[in-house]
C-alpha cells in the first residue's frame, strides 16, 4: 500500500479555478461527481508551473524521439 494519493486527469475532466485572495492561494477543483481540490499557496505556484512545463517538455521530447 502506498502513502500517495493518485488522481488520473483526462482531457474531458472539468477543472475550475478560484483565487482565494484572503488566503493568498489558489483553489483548483477537479472533477464532478467526486471532486478534489488542490489548495496552492502563491509561492508554490511558480514551482508547480515549472514542474508541469518540465513534464510536458519531457513528453514532447519522448514523442519526437519515437517518430525519428
N, C-alpha and C positions, 0 to 999 in steps of 0.2 A: 504494500500500500504506500502511496506517495503522499507527501505533505503539500503537494502543489494542486491548486485548482486550475483545471484546463477548460477553456471556453473556445469552441470552434466557431469562428466568424465566417460567414459566407456573404457573397455579394448582395443577396436579397434580404439580409437581416437589417432591420431598421436600427439606425444609430442616431440618437438625439443628444444634443449638447446644450448645456446650460451653464453660464458663468455665474458662479456664486461669489459676487463681489465682496460681500460682507466677510467671507471666509478666505478670500484671496486664492480661490481654487476653482477648478472646472469640474463639472459633473458630466460624465459620458454615460448615457443609458443605452444599453444594447439589448435588443430582443423585444418580444411582445408578450407571449404567454407567461414566461418566467424570466423577466428582465433582470439584468445585473446592472450595477452602477459602479463605475470607477470614479473615485474622487482623487483628482490630481492637483497637488499644490503648484502654485505658479513656478517656483524654482525647478520643479520636476518636469515641466512642460518641454523645455529645450532638450532635456535628456531623453524623454520619450520620443520626441520628433526625430532626434538624431538616430535613435535605435531603430525606429520604423524605416527611416530613409536608408539606413545601412542594410537592413534586412531586404528591402526592396531591390537595392543595387545588387546584392548577392544573388537574389533570384533572377534578376535580369541577366547577370553575367553567366549564370549557370545555363539559362535558356539559350543565350548566344553561343556558348560553347557546345551545346548539344546540336545546334544547327550546323556547326562547322564540320 
